[in-house]
């Protein structure tokens, strides 16, 4: 789950697995797989970083130090 801030400054916690698209229009709009759109204050890059961190936490993405090393 990731914490974001709606335009009215209220907090929303989203399950990042259900994020389909993140757009800047000029507000950041997070579109879920259900079609629901959430407008948030965080910039696109921040949302991407939060999603990536969440994926690493639940082992969907490997941690950088766990990546295989080339020899």
N, CA and C atoms as a LAMMPS dump frame, in Angstrom:
ITEM: TIMESTEP
0
ITEM: NUMBER OF ATOMS
213
ITEM: BOX BOUNDS ff ff ff
-5.0000000000000000e+02 5.0000000000000000e+02
-5.0000000000000000e+02 5.0000000000000000e+02
-5.0000000000000000e+02 5.0000000000000000e+02
ITEM: ATOMS id mol type element x y z
1 1 1 N 0.848 -1.17 0
2 1 2 C 0 0 0
3 1 3 C 0.9 1.243 0
4 2 1 N 0.434 2.276 -0.68
5 2 2 C 1.179 3.539 -0.693
6 2 3 C 0.26 4.66 -0.215
7 3 1 N 0.849 5.626 0.49
8 3 2 C 0.105 6.78 0.996
9 3 3 C 0.287 7.954 0.042
10 4 1 N -0.828 8.533 -0.364
11 4 2 C -0.807 9.699 -1.239
12 4 3 C -1.721 10.764 -0.656
13 5 1 N -1.61 11.983 -1.191
14 5 2 C -2.414 13.102 -0.717
15 5 3 C -3.323 13.588 -1.832
16 6 1 N -4.625 13.565 -1.575
17 6 2 C -5.582 14.087 -2.552
18 6 3 C -5.435 15.596 -2.661
19 7 1 N -6.054 16.187 -3.67
20 7 2 C -5.951 17.634 -3.877
21 7 3 C -6.536 18.424 -2.714
22 8 1 N -7.496 17.842 -1.983
23 8 2 C -8.09 18.537 -0.834
24 8 3 C -7.283 18.316 0.444
25 9 1 N -6.078 17.76 0.296
26 9 2 C -5.12 17.512 1.375
27 9 3 C -5.483 16.321 2.265
28 10 1 N -6.492 15.552 1.909
29 10 2 C -6.802 14.348 2.686
30 10 3 C -5.902 13.211 2.2
31 11 1 N -5.588 12.321 3.119
32 11 2 C -4.711 11.204 2.79
33 11 3 C -5.529 10.047 2.219
34 12 1 N -4.925 9.371 1.249
35 12 2 C -5.535 8.158 0.702
36 12 3 C -4.439 7.1 0.643
37 13 1 N -4.811 5.887 0.959
38 13 2 C -3.877 4.767 0.885
39 13 3 C -4.374 3.835 -0.213
40 14 1 N -3.526 3.628 -1.213
41 14 2 C -3.906 2.808 -2.368
42 14 3 C -3.089 1.525 -2.408
43 15 1 N -3.711 0.473 -2.886
44 15 2 C -2.986 -0.756 -3.16
45 15 3 C -2.3 -0.563 -4.51
46 16 1 N -0.984 -0.445 -4.479
47 16 2 C -0.219 -0.123 -5.685
48 16 3 C -0.333 -1.187 -6.768
49 17 1 N -0.711 -2.39 -6.404
50 17 2 C -0.855 -3.461 -7.391
51 17 3 C -1.962 -3.131 -8.391
52 18 1 N -2.932 -2.336 -7.972
53 18 2 C -4.07 -2.012 -8.829
54 18 3 C -3.892 -0.719 -9.631
55 19 1 N -2.69 -0.151 -9.61
56 19 2 C -2.438 1.056 -10.401
57 19 3 C -2.153 0.646 -11.843
58 20 1 N -2.931 1.207 -12.746
59 20 2 C -2.761 0.923 -14.176
60 20 3 C -1.919 1.995 -14.848
61 21 1 N -2.125 3.259 -14.446
62 21 2 C -1.482 4.373 -15.147
63 21 3 C -1.303 5.533 -14.179
64 22 1 N -0.209 6.297 -14.387
65 22 2 C 0.055 7.522 -13.631
66 22 3 C 0.345 8.606 -14.658
67 23 1 N -0.417 9.707 -14.593
68 23 2 C -0.274 10.769 -15.59
69 23 3 C -0.164 12.13 -14.915
70 24 1 N 0.517 13.056 -15.575
71 24 2 C 0.564 14.455 -15.15
72 24 3 C -0.291 15.248 -16.127
73 25 1 N -1.379 15.866 -15.61
74 25 2 C -2.318 16.526 -16.54
75 25 3 C -2.926 17.821 -16.041
76 26 1 N -2.473 18.828 -15.501
77 26 2 C -1.168 19.013 -14.864
78 26 3 C -1.09 18.391 -13.476
79 27 1 N -2.245 18.13 -12.811
80 27 2 C -2.195 17.393 -11.544
81 27 3 C -1.824 15.95 -11.853
82 28 1 N -1.294 15.264 -10.86
83 28 2 C -1.002 13.851 -11.047
84 28 3 C -2.295 13.068 -10.902
85 29 1 N -2.576 12.234 -11.899
86 29 2 C -3.785 11.41 -11.891
87 29 3 C -3.357 9.947 -11.89
88 30 1 N -3.812 9.227 -10.869
89 30 2 C -3.54 7.801 -10.756
90 30 3 C -4.806 7.071 -11.202
91 31 1 N -4.683 6.241 -12.23
92 31 2 C -5.819 5.46 -12.715
93 31 3 C -5.647 4.022 -12.254
94 32 1 N -6.691 3.503 -11.613
95 32 2 C -6.661 2.131 -11.118
96 32 3 C -7.216 1.18 -12.171
97 33 1 N -6.975 -0.091 -11.991
98 33 2 C -7.463 -1.088 -12.944
99 33 3 C -8.983 -1.139 -12.983
100 34 1 N -9.64 -0.585 -11.985
101 34 2 C -11.108 -0.523 -11.96
102 34 3 C -11.641 0.628 -12.8
103 35 1 N -10.733 1.511 -13.265
104 35 2 C -11.136 2.69 -14.015
105 35 3 C -11.251 3.928 -13.146
106 36 1 N -11.237 3.75 -11.827
107 36 2 C -11.316 4.892 -10.91
108 36 3 C -10.064 5.744 -11.053
109 37 1 N -10.254 7.061 -11.044
110 37 2 C -9.139 8 -11.147
111 37 3 C -9.015 8.759 -9.833
112 38 1 N -7.782 8.904 -9.359
113 38 2 C -7.509 9.623 -8.122
114 38 3 C -6.52 10.735 -8.451
115 39 1 N -6.894 11.981 -8.172
116 39 2 C -6.015 13.131 -8.373
117 39 3 C -5.238 13.355 -7.086
118 40 1 N -3.91 13.437 -7.204
119 40 2 C -3.072 13.572 -6.013
120 40 3 C -2.083 14.719 -6.162
121 41 1 N -1.561 15.171 -5.013
122 41 2 C -0.603 16.278 -5.002
123 41 3 C 0.816 15.844 -5.367
124 42 1 N 1.171 14.607 -5.078
125 42 2 C 2.529 14.144 -5.326
126 42 3 C 2.829 14.134 -6.825
127 43 1 N 4.055 14.517 -7.2
128 43 2 C 4.425 14.462 -8.623
129 43 3 C 4.536 13.008 -9.1
130 44 1 N 4.46 12.824 -10.404
131 44 2 C 4.506 11.491 -11.008
132 44 3 C 5.729 10.713 -10.526
133 45 1 N 6.899 11.337 -10.54
134 45 2 C 8.137 10.648 -10.141
135 45 3 C 8.031 10.103 -8.718
136 46 1 N 7.433 10.875 -7.811
137 46 2 C 7.28 10.432 -6.424
138 46 3 C 6.368 9.218 -6.344
139 47 1 N 5.272 9.245 -7.093
140 47 2 C 4.345 8.105 -7.094
141 47 3 C 5.052 6.867 -7.644
142 48 1 N 5.809 7.028 -8.707
143 48 2 C 6.561 5.904 -9.275
144 48 3 C 7.538 5.344 -8.248
145 49 1 N 8.241 6.231 -7.547
146 49 2 C 9.194 5.782 -6.527
147 49 3 C 8.491 5.032 -5.398
148 50 1 N 7.33 5.528 -4.973
149 50 2 C 6.563 4.855 -3.919
150 50 3 C 6.088 3.476 -4.374
151 51 1 N 5.618 3.393 -5.61
152 51 2 C 5.159 2.107 -6.151
153 51 3 C 6.332 1.134 -6.245
154 52 1 N 7.462 1.604 -6.746
155 52 2 C 8.644 0.741 -6.865
156 52 3 C 9.095 0.233 -5.502
157 53 1 N 9.108 1.116 -4.507
158 53 2 C 9.495 0.712 -3.15
159 53 3 C 8.52 -0.325 -2.598
160 54 1 N 7.237 -0.123 -2.846
161 54 2 C 6.226 -1.082 -2.39
162 54 3 C 6.429 -2.434 -3.065
163 55 1 N 6.666 -2.43 -4.358
164 55 2 C 6.906 -3.684 -5.08
165 55 3 C 8.128 -4.412 -4.52
166 56 1 N 9.188 -3.663 -4.194
167 56 2 C 10.371 -4.288 -3.597
168 56 3 C 10.032 -4.868 -2.223
169 57 1 N 9.243 -4.127 -1.437
170 57 2 C 8.864 -4.596 -0.095
171 57 3 C 8.093 -5.906 -0.139
172 58 1 N 7.268 -6.091 -1.158
173 58 2 C 6.481 -7.327 -1.246
174 58 3 C 7.115 -8.326 -2.22
175 59 1 N 8.366 -8.062 -2.577
176 59 2 C 9.171 -8.97 -3.404
177 59 3 C 8.639 -9.177 -4.816
178 60 1 N 8.004 -8.155 -5.382
179 60 2 C 7.641 -8.215 -6.801
180 60 3 C 8.839 -7.771 -7.64
181 61 1 N 9.588 -6.801 -7.143
182 61 2 C 10.817 -6.351 -7.801
183 61 3 C 11.996 -6.712 -6.913
184 62 1 N 13.115 -7.12 -7.501
185 62 2 C 14.282 -7.435 -6.675
186 62 3 C 14.899 -6.165 -6.1
187 63 1 N 15.484 -6.306 -4.929
188 63 2 C 16.248 -5.202 -4.351
189 63 3 C 17.559 -5.107 -5.125
190 64 1 N 18.106 -3.901 -5.233
191 64 2 C 19.323 -3.72 -6.029
192 64 3 C 20.464 -4.585 -5.523
193 65 1 N 20.62 -4.692 -4.203
194 65 2 C 21.737 -5.479 -3.679
195 65 3 C 21.508 -6.982 -3.835
196 66 1 N 20.283 -7.397 -4.185
197 66 2 C 19.986 -8.81 -4.406
198 66 3 C 20.148 -9.216 -5.873
199 67 1 N 20.375 -8.244 -6.74
200 67 2 C 20.475 -8.537 -8.168
201 67 3 C 21.715 -9.389 -8.437
202 68 1 N 21.614 -10.345 -9.359
203 68 2 C 22.785 -11.171 -9.679
204 68 3 C 23.904 -10.315 -10.269
205 69 1 N 25.109 -10.649 -9.916
206 69 2 C 26.264 -9.891 -10.408
207 69 3 C 26.86 -10.595 -11.621
208 70 1 N 27.232 -9.789 -12.601
209 70 2 C 27.894 -10.346 -13.783
210 70 3 C 29.377 -10.454 -13.502
211 71 1 N 29.977 -11.543 -13.948
212 71 2 C 31.418 -11.721 -13.728
213 71 3 C 32.154 -11.771 -15.028
